[in-house]
Amino acid sequence: MSPEAPRSSARALAAGVDALLREQAEDGSFEGEVVWCPMLVAQYVMMIHITGAPMPEGRRERVLLNFERTRLPSGLWGLHEQSPPTLFVTTLVYVAARLLGVPADDPLLVPARGFIAQVGGVLAIPSWGKFWLSLLGLYGWDGVNAVLPEAWALPERAALHPRNYYCHTRLIYMGMAALYGRRLTAPTTALTHELRSELYPGRDFQSIDFAAARGLLHEPDLFAAPSIPLKLLYGVSTAYDRVHVPFLRKRLIAQLEERIVWELRTTTHTSISPVSGLLNMLALWARDPEHADYLRALERFEGWIWEDDVDGTRVTGARSVTWDSSFAMSALEAAAPHVDVSDALLRAADFLETQQIETSFPGYAWAYRVDPQGGFCFAGVWHGWPVSDCTAEAIEALIGVSGRAPDADDLERGVRFVLQCQNPEGGFGSYEARKTQSGLEWMNPAEMFGDSMTEKSYVECCASCVSGLARFRERYPERLGFEIDEAIERARGFLLSAQRADGSFDGVWGVHTIYGTLFGIRGLRASGLGAEHAAIVRARDYLLSLQRDDGGFGEHWSGCVTGQYRAHDEAQVIQTAWALMGLLESDADRSALDRAAAWLSAAQLPDGGWPKQDMAGVFFHTALLDYVLYRSYFPVWALGLYESRVRAKHAHGQEDGARTPSATAV
């Protein structure tokens, strides 16, 4: 990736800013699509089929276009565009396409049908697949591990109570429990019979012993196979399910539906994510097809959809306007000493201030939530689920806009929300602090994902929170000084303990050690450590060891699965920007900085943007995400900091090899 006439870093910065500003909406915001995989589109089609809800005109064709566009070279589908094919996603897409009227012998589906036959049918599909197929009458409910509504009746102090789960997991299984308790199953049709014969080739559906297949799992799909204790728990749950008390279950399902209604009404009827949102809609529809909250949620589900005639209909894993706007503002603030971005920053700040949750939600403790007042969501204020690092990044971005005074009381409320998310060991969770000290990963029922059962302390969240808290303390030293100082000191201890022996930090929400190490450096510097501190030096040396001969950096996504660094075959724009930012903050030698900046400048497209490469976001180890705007603002951010560093050195008459603190903090 080396144009014949690469731009200088200054010209690349100016062109990159112009490209980034073209992404700014009229209201001042920035938002790019968060691209995942066709799993959610397929589940959306299944929900529409079960409920009989109308599909907007032209969407059927665009859904099928998306299925065509997301096929792997094998003609199958996986958890992301570079994953191996999975039985789970391939089956869901196959079924959804058939529900939309695509014949089984259509070229779109022939490879999938052959794959399903090759692996002996879908009996061993992972548990989420078993669940969705059972809703359609394409799997026996006896083959689904029990998702008991009664789990919500356990004493709340019990470690196994769902209140202790990671919030996304908690809400997914809340919807599943309501549906499992009802054994919701779509009516059998001629297409149902056809699909049964296609999904179980050579077998009579009625004679299949689904209960015996409950523990069958397609091994290539698995990240975390069920543990022995989980298998024992499944056995106990199944035994209880056979003798459950009907009136108690009916009452518990009603209580779960009440919780679902609360979740919908506090998220503007979107739910925390489309994964749980689809289940929530089905649960309320099963109770009453005219349920007002179901109908409103059906309308609001459109907010999760991105749609065009190029890539078809996508259901995003997340909306990201607050996250993107905060990072874009920070990137523009880094560029501001070199390019006039004052108007764009003021407009973005005006928008971002409207995204703070102003008031508490009545009943948040009943819903096992922390007080959301003052927080900022990953998506927008409508989402209702604020996040620690989103709030901290928004605080930092708002404070950083020159010529504009943010409301100190509002920012203090944001700080108070962030402080709620700190864990006992000093790290920060994402949506809330960890609720139990008991490790629950042994009971992870979603075999395709990992580290999804409880909140943890994340290096990235911790670093963002420390940076935001430090920026607030610097601006308003008279506010919450003791609480902030104590929180930062504890967070510093966590970050130091989280550093690996080789100097790296483990990233959880990005690929992978480059991302984690950037944030580790950023958090430690914000906590008050100088660039000469041993931990910073080790982190800097780690990044330097990864620099390629061409000056760029590139890490392969598979390291998220193994937990170790794996070099990519080619440098990656986003990761090179991350590495450059980390090197600037750790006061690396000029030569490494120059080479990284030169690579970024050479990789720039003629329009000022940067090319799409591998997905750089991730969650739960295996689910890769393409944050579309990452390749727009992170290179600008890095080059802006680099230009400030270079000019500061020239102003002080220093030689290239000298080391001085970064001119601008990351």
PABA-293557 format. One record per residue (C-alpha): residue number from 1; residue in one letter; x, y, z. Coordinates in pm, whole numbers. Layout:
<rs>
  num  residu       u       v       w
  NUM       A       X       Y       Z
...
</rs>
This chain:
<rs>
  num  residu       u       v       w
    1       M       0       0       0
    2       S     244     266    -122
    3       P     122     535    -363
    4       E     383     661    -607
    5       A     380    1014    -462
    6       P     297     990     -91
    7       R     179    1301      87
    8       S     383    1461     361
    9       S     238    1407     707
   10       A     118    1768     721
   11       R     -62    1739     388
   12       A    -200    1399     486
   13       L    -334    1549     809
   14       A    -508    1833     625
   15       A    -658    1595     369
   16       G    -761    1354     644
   17       V    -936    1632     833
   18       D   -1126    1731     520
   19       A   -1237    1371     471
   20       L   -1340    1340     835
   21       L   -1540    1661     822
   22       R   -1733    1523     526
   23       E   -1860    1259     769
   24       Q   -2006    1519    1006
   25       A   -2386    1529    1003
   26       E   -2591    1848     999
   27       D   -2655    1821    1373
   28       G   -2280    1814    1439
   29       S   -2256    1442    1512
   30       F   -2036    1170    1369
   31       E   -2149     812    1326
   32       G   -2026     524    1117
   33       E   -2180     183    1078
   34       V   -2067     -93    1314
   35       V   -2062    -394    1083
   36       W   -2094    -745    1222
   37       C   -2235   -1051    1044
   38       P   -2566   -1169     892
   39       M   -2673   -1354    1208
   40       L   -2891   -1064    1318
   41       V   -3044   -1013     975
   42       A   -3140   -1381     968
   43       Q   -3294   -1360    1316
   44       Y   -3485   -1048    1210
   45       V   -3634   -1245     919
   46       M   -3728   -1525    1158
   47       M   -3897   -1281    1396
   48       I   -4095   -1135    1106
   49       H   -4198   -1485     996
   50       I   -4313   -1589    1345
   51       T   -4506   -1272    1424
   52       G   -4640   -1208    1073
   53       A   -4520    -848    1098
   54       P   -4499    -663     766
   55       M   -4161    -614     605
   56       P   -4102    -276     440
   57       E   -4121    -270      64
   58       G   -3801    -373    -107
   59       R   -3643    -512     209
   60       R   -3674    -877     107
   61       E   -3454    -810    -194
   62       R   -3205    -611      12
   63       V   -3186    -883     279
   64       L   -3104   -1137      11
   65       L   -2849    -897    -135
   66       N   -2682    -882     207
   67       F   -2675   -1261     225
   68       E   -2508   -1263    -115
   69       R   -2258    -993     -16
   70       T   -2161   -1158     315
   71       R   -2091   -1505     178
   72       L   -1743   -1635     239
   73       P   -1540   -1763     -58
   74       S   -1675   -2110      22
   75       G   -2030   -1987     -32
   76       L   -2107   -2029     338
   77       W   -2136   -1780     625
   78       G   -1943   -1716     945
   79       L   -1927   -1489    1249
   80       H   -1745   -1223    1047
   81       E   -1612   -1165     700
   82       Q   -1282   -1344     768
   83       S   -1398   -1626     993
   84       P   -1415   -1988     891
   85       P   -1769   -2095     799
   86       T   -1987   -2185    1094
   87       L   -2281   -2422    1110
   88       F   -2459   -2167    1328
   89       V   -2458   -1867    1095
   90       T   -2481   -2075     777
   91       T   -2793   -2251     905
   92       L   -2963   -1932    1020
   93       V   -2900   -1762     685
   94       Y   -3013   -2071     494
   95       V   -3339   -2089     690
   96       A   -3401   -1715     663
   97       A   -3349   -1721     287
   98       R   -3590   -2013     254
   99       L   -3847   -1823     465
  100       L   -3812   -1538     215
  101       G   -3902   -1774     -68
  102       V   -3560   -1868    -205
  103       P   -3572   -2225    -344
  104       A   -3341   -2484    -191
  105       D   -3168   -2533    -524
  106       D   -3095   -2163    -573
  107       P   -2722   -2095    -631
  108       L   -2723   -1879    -318
  109       L   -2810   -2180    -102
  110       V   -2661   -2480    -279
  111       P   -2323   -2462     -98
  112       A   -2498   -2424     239
  113       R   -2726   -2719     176
  114       G   -2426   -2929      77
  115       F   -2238   -2820     390
  116       I   -2533   -2907     614
  117       A   -2557   -3251     454
  118       Q   -2181   -3301     483
  119       V   -2183   -3245     861
  120       G   -2484   -3472     905
  121       G   -2753   -3210     949
  122       V   -2801   -2944    1214
  123       L   -2849   -3159    1524
  124       A   -2516   -3033    1658
  125       I   -2578   -2664    1593
  126       P   -2469   -2449    1893
  127       S   -2724   -2371    2160
  128       W   -2840   -2035    2023
  129       G   -2910   -2209    1693
  130       K   -3107   -2483    1866
  131       F   -3313   -2215    2037
  132       W   -3399   -2019    1721
  133       L   -3476   -2332    1521
  134       S   -3709   -2451    1799
  135       L   -3903   -2125    1774
  136       L   -3962   -2211    1409
  137       G   -4057   -2575    1471
  138       L   -3730   -2689    1311
  139       Y   -3577   -2838    1626
  140       G   -3736   -3010    1923
  141       W   -3757   -2809    2243
  142       D   -3643   -3126    2422
  143       G   -3305   -3071    2257
  144       V   -3258   -2723    2402
  145       N   -3079   -2685    2733
  146       A   -3334   -2552    2978
  147       V   -3343   -2173    3011
  148       L   -3544   -2161    3330
  149       P   -3762   -1867    3427
  150       E   -3715   -2001    3779
  151       A   -3351   -1886    3776
  152       W   -3488   -1538    3837
  153       A   -3653   -1662    4158
  154       L   -3321   -1760    4316
  155       P   -3213   -1554    4617
  156       E   -3050   -1239    4482
  157       R   -2744   -1300    4699
  158       A   -2683   -1628    4514
  159       A   -2393   -1610    4268
  160       L   -2599   -1788    4003
  161       H   -2877   -1529    4007
  162       P   -2898   -1359    3664
  163       R   -2854   -1018    3830
  164       N   -2483   -1102    3847
  165       Y   -2445   -1169    3474
  166       Y   -2290    -925    3231
  167       C   -2579    -698    3131
  168       H   -2597    -811    2766
  169       T   -2595   -1176    2874
  170       R   -2849   -1110    3147
  171       L   -3094    -952    2905
  172       I   -3048   -1209    2629
  173       Y   -3129   -1490    2868
  174       M   -3418   -1298    3020
  175       G   -3589   -1297    2681
  176       M   -3490   -1657    2620
  177       A   -3631   -1764    2957
  178       A   -3968   -1604    2883
  179       L   -3984   -1779    2544
  180       Y   -3853   -2113    2671
  181       G   -4111   -2109    2947
  182       R   -4387   -2077    2688
  183       R   -4224   -2314    2436
  184       L   -4324   -2070    2166
  185       T   -4334   -2249    1830
  186       A   -4445   -2116    1493
  187       P   -4731   -2301    1316
  188       T   -4626   -2592    1097
  189       T   -4658   -2527     724
  190       A   -4556   -2699     403
  191       L   -4234   -2499     412
  192       T   -4168   -2627     765
  193       H   -4178   -2984     635
  194       E   -3947   -2896     347
  195       L   -3697   -2732     578
  196       R   -3703   -3027     816
  197       S   -3605   -3260     533
  198       E   -3330   -3021     422
  199       L   -3186   -2965     767
  200       Y   -3192   -3334     861
  201       P   -3117   -3508     531
  202       G   -3217   -3874     523
  203       R   -3394   -3858     860
  204       D   -3756   -3845     968
  205       F   -3796   -3534    1182
  206       Q   -4065   -3693    1398
  207       S   -3839   -3985    1491
  208       I   -3534   -3778    1591
  209       D   -3441   -3805    1957
  210       F   -3372   -3438    2018
  211       A   -3320   -3489    2390
  212       A   -3025   -3715    2311
  213       A   -2884   -3442    2086
  214       R   -2896   -3175    2356
  215       G   -2524   -3202    2423
  216       L   -2418   -3237    2060
  217       L   -2218   -2937    1942
  218       H   -2040   -2876    1611
  219       E   -1684   -2849    1737
  220       P   -1549   -2604    1474
  221       D   -1811   -2351    1590
  222       L   -1698   -2357    1952
  223       F   -1481   -2111    2140
  224       A   -1568   -2241    2487
  225       A   -1708   -2594    2510
  226       P   -1940   -2651    2809
  227       S   -1749   -2726    3129
  228       I   -1821   -3030    3342
  229       P   -1992   -2816    3610
  230       L   -2209   -2657    3341
  231       K   -2308   -2998    3208
  232       L   -2407   -3097    3560
  233       L   -2608   -2776    3592
  234       Y   -2780   -2854    3262
  235       G   -2871   -3194    3400
  236       V   -3020   -3047    3716
  237       S   -3210   -2783    3517
  238       T   -3352   -3042    3278
  239       A   -3462   -3262    3567
  240       Y   -3632   -2966    3734
  241       D   -3794   -2864    3408
  242       R   -3976   -3197    3391
  243       V   -4139   -3142    3731
  244       H   -4174   -2763    3742
  245       V   -4483   -2612    3899
  246       P   -4699   -2466    3617
  247       F   -4863   -2185    3814
  248       L   -4523   -2072    3949
  249       R   -4374   -2072    3602
  250       K   -4668   -1875    3466
  251       R   -4619   -1615    3738
  252       L   -4246   -1595    3674
  253       I   -4296   -1554    3300
  254       A   -4532   -1265    3373
  255       Q   -4263   -1109    3592
  256       L   -4004   -1149    3318
  257       E   -4239    -984    3072
  258       E   -4275    -697    3318
  259       R   -3898    -662    3323
  260       I   -3891    -672    2944
  261       V   -4143    -390    2929
  262       W   -3928    -184    3169
  263       E   -3621    -250    2955
  264       L   -3805    -140    2642
  265       R   -3948     175    2795
  266       T   -3611     288    2932
  267       T   -3436     233    2596
  268       T   -3691     414    2379
  269       H   -3814      63    2291
  270       T   -3484     -46    2138
  271       S   -3345    -277    2413
  272       I   -2976    -279    2501
  273       S   -2901    -453    2169
  274       P   -3084    -602    1872
  275       V   -2985    -949    1996
  276       S   -3201    -917    2307
  277       G   -3440    -681    2130
  278       L   -3560    -950    1890
  279       L   -3618   -1189    2180
  280       N   -3801    -920    2376
  281       M   -4037    -854    2088
  282       L   -4113   -1223    2048
  283       A   -4176   -1261    2422
  284       L   -4431    -978    2429
  285       W   -4590   -1089    2102
  286       A   -4634   -1438    2249
  287       R   -4827   -1280    2533
  288       D   -5036   -1052    2310
  289       P   -4986    -991    1936
  290       E   -5133    -644    1990
  291       H   -4915    -563    2290
  292       A   -4846    -189    2267
  293       D   -4484    -222    2373
  294       Y   -4420    -496    2117
  295       L   -4568    -282    1841
  296       R   -4361      19    1946
  297       A   -4047    -195    1966
  298       L   -4117    -324    1615
  299       E   -4121      35    1488
  300       R   -3809     129    1681
  301       F   -3616    -174    1558
  302       E   -3565      19    1236
  303       G   -3304     220    1426
  304       W   -3077     -86    1431
  305       I   -3093    -123    1053
  306       W   -2852      11     792
  307       E   -2973     -35     439
  308       D   -2867      49      85
  309       D   -2857    -101    -262
  310       V   -2487    -188    -242
  311       D   -2463    -412      65
  312       G   -2833    -463     125
  313       T   -3000    -474     467
  314       R   -2778    -502     774
  315       V   -2875    -518    1139
  316       T   -2591    -355    1328
  317       G   -2456    -493    1650
  318       A   -2450    -142    1798
  319       R   -2515     221    1718
  320       S   -2219     443    1796
  321       V   -2298     812    1759
  322       T   -2170     915    2102
  323       W   -1858     698    2077
  324       D   -1778     814    1725
  325       S   -1855    1178    1798
  326       S   -1632    1183    2108
  327       F   -1339    1021    1928
  328       A   -1386    1238    1619
  329       M   -1379    1546    1843
  330       S   -1060    1430    2012
  331       A    -905    1368    1670
  332       L   -1003    1715    1555
  333       E    -870    1865    1878
  334       A    -535    1699    1804
  335       A    -545    1847    1454
  336       A    -661    2192    1570
  337       P    -312    2342    1613
  338       H    -247    2272    1244
  339       V    -588    2292    1069
  340       D    -882    2519    1138
  341       V   -1156    2294    1275
  342       S   -1311    2534    1524
  343       D   -1657    2545    1368
  344       A   -1679    2165    1337
  345       L   -1571    2122    1698
  346       L   -1827    2368    1829
  347       R   -2104    2198    1634
  348       A   -1993    1856    1756
  349       A   -1979    1979    2116
  350       D   -2329    2123    2089
  351       F   -2451    1783    1974
  352       L   -2257    1581    2228
  353       E   -2394    1779    2521
  354       T   -2746    1670    2422
  355       Q   -2649    1304    2458
  356       Q   -2603    1300    2835
  357       I   -2870    1124    3041
  358       E   -3012    1401    3257
  359       T   -3227    1215    3506
  360       S   -3236     883    3683
  361       F   -3473     602    3581
  362       P   -3731     506    3843
  363       G   -3681     139    3924
  364       Y   -3322     109    3804
  365       A   -3222     -88    4117
  366       W   -3516    -326    4066
  367       A   -3383    -386    3714
  368       Y   -3033    -459    3854
  369       R   -2896    -139    3700
  370       V   -2668     132    3833
  371       D   -2805     485    3837
  372       P   -2771     604    3474
  373       Q   -2792     974    3554
  374       G   -2503    1170    3408
  375       G   -2382     891    3181
  376       F   -2330     884    2806
  377       C   -2431     581    2601
  378       F   -2228     417    2326
  379       A   -2520     484    2094
  380       G   -2716     797    2184
  381       V   -2911     931    2476
  382       W   -3218     741    2346
  383       H   -3042     412    2422
  384       G   -3060     449    2799
  385       W   -2756     230    2873
  386       P   -2460     456    2958
  387       V   -2107     315    2953
  388       S   -1807     410    3163
  389       D   -1555     478    2887
  390       C   -1812     641    2658
  391       T   -1890     883    2939
  392       A   -1523     948    3010
  393       E   -1439    1005    2642
  394       A   -1733    1245    2610
  395       I   -1619    1437    2919
  396       E   -1267    1465    2782
  397       A   -1385    1569    2437
  398       L   -1614    1840    2576
  399       I   -1345    1982    2804
  400       G   -1098    1987    2515
  401       V   -1295    2226    2293
  402       S   -1129    2565    2319
  403       G   -1338    2879    2334
  404       R   -1634    2699    2487
  405       A   -1719    2636    2851
  406       P   -1908    2311    2918
  407       D   -2153    2295    3206
  408       A   -1945    2192    3507
  409       D   -2244    2048    3693
  410       D   -2329    1823    3398
  411       L   -1972    1704    3373
  412       E   -1964    1634    3745
  413       R   -2271    1414    3707
  414       G   -2084    1231    3434
  415       V   -1788    1182    3666
  416       R   -2015    1043    3935
  417       F   -2150     790    3688
  418       V   -1798     684    3592
  419       L   -1700     637    3956
  420       Q   -1989     393    4001
  421       C   -1826     160    3749
  422       Q   -1498     106    3933
  423       N   -1428    -243    4057
  424       P   -1269    -326    4395
  425       E    -927    -396    4239
  426       G    -928     -52    4075
  427       G   -1019    -135    3717
  428       F   -1340     -23    3551
  429       G   -1620    -228    3404
  430       S   -1809    -117    3098
  431       Y   -2175     -61    3192
  432       E   -2137    -117    3565
  433       A   -1904    -252    3830
  434       R   -1875    -627    3868
  435       K   -2154    -760    4089
  436       T   -1997   -1081    4213
  437       Q   -1649   -1195    4301
  438       S   -1740   -1547    4191
  439       G   -1613   -1639    3847
  440       L   -1909   -1746    3636
  441       E   -1738   -1817    3307
  442       W   -1767   -2190    3382
  443       M   -2142   -2158    3316
  444       N   -2113   -1972    2985
  445       P   -2399   -2119    2777
  446       A   -2303   -1936    2455
  447       E   -2035   -2173    2330
  448       M   -1929   -1948    2041
  449       F   -1818   -1660    2264
  450       G   -1600   -1618    2571
  451       D   -1566   -1395    2878
  452       S   -1930   -1300    2846
  453       M   -2076   -1393    3185
  454       T   -1976   -1109    3417
  455       E   -1841    -758    3407
  456       K   -1464    -743    3439
  457       S   -1199    -477    3466
  458       Y   -1094    -378    3115
  459       V    -769    -200    3036
  460       E    -940      12    2770
  461       C   -1230     119    2993
  462       C    -994     185    3282
  463       A    -761     398    3071
  464       S   -1044     605    2926
  465       C   -1192     657    3271
  466       V    -859     762    3422
  467       S    -794    1000    3133
  468       G   -1140    1155    3160
  469       L   -1121    1184    3537
  470       A    -776    1343    3522
  471       R    -893    1592    3260
  472       F   -1191    1685    3477
  473       R    -973    1721    3787
  474       E    -733    1947    3597
  475       R   -1018    2169    3477
  476       Y   -1221    2167    3801
  477       P    -978    2094    4088
  478       E   -1234    2203    4346
  479       R   -1486    1934    4246
  480       L   -1471    1572    4373
  481       G   -1095    1604    4420
  482       F   -1056    1336    4687
  483       E   -1285    1086    4514
  484       I   -1109    1132    4181
  485       D    -759    1111    4329
  486       E    -847     790    4511
  487       A   -1007     637    4201
  488       I    -706     724    3985
  489       E    -463     580    4237
  490       R    -654     252    4252
  491       A    -684     244    3872
  492       R    -308     295    3836
  493       G    -254     -11    4054
  494       F    -485    -216    3833
  495       L    -315    -105    3513
  496       L      29    -184    3649
  497       S     -90    -530    3751
  498       A    -251    -586    3411
  499       Q      70    -534    3214
  500       R     218    -853    3074
  501       A     581    -949    3118
  502       D     661    -846    2760
  503       G     526    -496    2823
  504       S     197    -542    2640
  505       F    -160    -502    2761
  506       D    -446    -729    2665
  507       G    -711    -557    2454
  508       V   -1069    -681    2481
  509       W   -1268    -446    2256
  510       G   -1015    -407    1976
  511       V    -757    -613    1787
  512       H    -572    -677    2013
  513       T    -243    -616    2198
  514       I    -168    -300    2001
  515       Y    -507    -164    2103
  516       G    -465    -273    2464
  517       T    -112    -136    2486
  518       L    -215     204    2351
  519       F    -473     228    2626
  520       G    -238      89    2889
  521       I      12     364    2809
  522       R    -260     626    2791
  523       G    -406     529    3128
  524       L     -73     514    3307
  525       R      34     852    3170
  526       A    -300    1005    3269
  527       S    -259     854    3616
  528       G      54    1064    3664
  529       L     338     834    3557
  530       G     613     986    3345
  531       A     743     844    3020
  532       E    1054     727    3200
  533       H     858     495    3432
  534       A     958     131    3385
  535       A     606      23    3288
  536       I     583     291    3020
  537       V     927     202    2887
  538       R     834    -167    2864
  539       A     511     -84    2681
  540       R     693     148    2444
  541       D     961    -112    2373
  542       Y     690    -369    2309
  543       L     528    -150    2044
  544       L     863     -72    1887
  545       S     931    -445    1857
  546       L     618    -481    1643
  547       Q     701    -213    1387
  548       R     739    -354    1039
  549       D    1018    -273     797
  550       D     778     -50     603
  551       G     706     156     916
  552       G     352      30     970
  553       F     199    -202    1226
  554       G     -32    -495    1166
  555       E    -187    -749    1403
  556       H    -401   -1042    1294
  557       W    -746   -1083    1447
  558       S    -683   -1446    1543
  559       G    -481   -1322    1839
  560       C    -814   -1232    2000
  561       V    -894   -1604    2005
  562       T    -556   -1725    2127
  563       G    -486   -1433    2358
  564       Q    -145   -1380    2202
  565       Y      -3   -1139    1947
  566       R       1   -1266    1590
  567       A     156   -1058    1316
  568       H     -53    -970    1014
  569       D      72   -1020     660
  570       E      42    -646     594
  571       A      32    -326     792
  572       Q    -310    -200     899
  573       V    -411     166     895
  574       I    -606     166    1220
  575       Q    -347     -33    1411
  576       T     -64     183    1279
  577       A    -251     489    1405
  578       W    -300     323    1744
  579       A      66     229    1766
  580       L     179     579    1664
  581       M     -43     731    1931
  582       G     101     495    2191
  583       L     457     571    2085
  584       L     395     944    2099
  585       E     248     918    2447
  586       S     540     701    2563
  587       D     797     942    2417
  588       A     951     711    2159
  589       D    1251     804    1943
  590       R    1178    1021    1643
  591       S    1283     765    1382
  592       A    1007     519    1471
  593       L     752     800    1477
  594       D     862     930    1139
  595       R     837     588     979
  596       A     488     523    1117
  597       A     366     869    1012
  598       A     518     823     666
  599       W     342     490     627
  600       L       7     641     728
  601       S      58     928     485
  602       A     150     691     203
  603       A    -151     471     273
  604       Q    -395     760     236
  605       L    -640     753     -52
  606       P    -665    1042    -302
  607       D    -987    1165    -137
  608       G    -816    1201     200
  609       G    -965     892     357
  610       W    -799     561     427
  611       P    -886     220     281
  612       K   -1100     -48     440
  613       Q    -890    -335     567
  614       D    -949    -603     829
  615       M   -1201    -552    1106
  616       A   -1041    -383    1406
  617       G   -1315    -411    1670
  618       V   -1411    -724    1860
  619       F   -1623    -848    2147
  620       F   -1623   -1175    2340
  621       H   -1306   -1288    2156
  622       T   -1469   -1417    1836
  623       A   -1708   -1150    1711
  624       L   -1514    -908    1491
  625       L   -1661    -568    1414
  626       D   -1582    -311    1148
  627       Y   -1613      34    1304
  628       V   -1633     221     976
  629       L   -1520     558    1113
  630       Y   -1216     417    1293
  631       R   -1021     450     969
  632       S   -1131     812     942
  633       Y   -1052     960    1283
  634       F    -772     749    1433
  635       P    -522     835    1154
  636       V    -616    1203    1188
  637       W    -572    1181    1564
  638       A    -232    1015    1531
  639       L    -104    1254    1263
  640       G    -227    1557    1457
  641       L     -33    1445    1764
  642       Y     269    1367    1548
  643       E     271    1710    1387
  644       S     254    1874    1729
  645       R     546    1663    1845
  646       V     755    1750    1538
  647       R     683    2121    1560
  648       A     753    2127    1932
  649       K    1095    1975    1870
  650       H    1173    2224    1595
  651       A    1061    2511    1816
  652       H    1303    2396    2086
  653       G    1582    2333    1838
  654       Q    1612    1967    1935
  655       E    1766    1700    1721
  656       D    1561    1416    1581
  657       G    1698    1154    1816
  658       A    1622    1347    2135
  659       R    1337    1254    2366
  660       T    1095    1501    2521
  661       P     741    1464    2655
  662       S     465    1459    2396
  663       A     333    1802    2307
  664       T     -27    1684    2321
  665       A    -166    1411    2544
  666       V    -351    1130    2370
</rs>
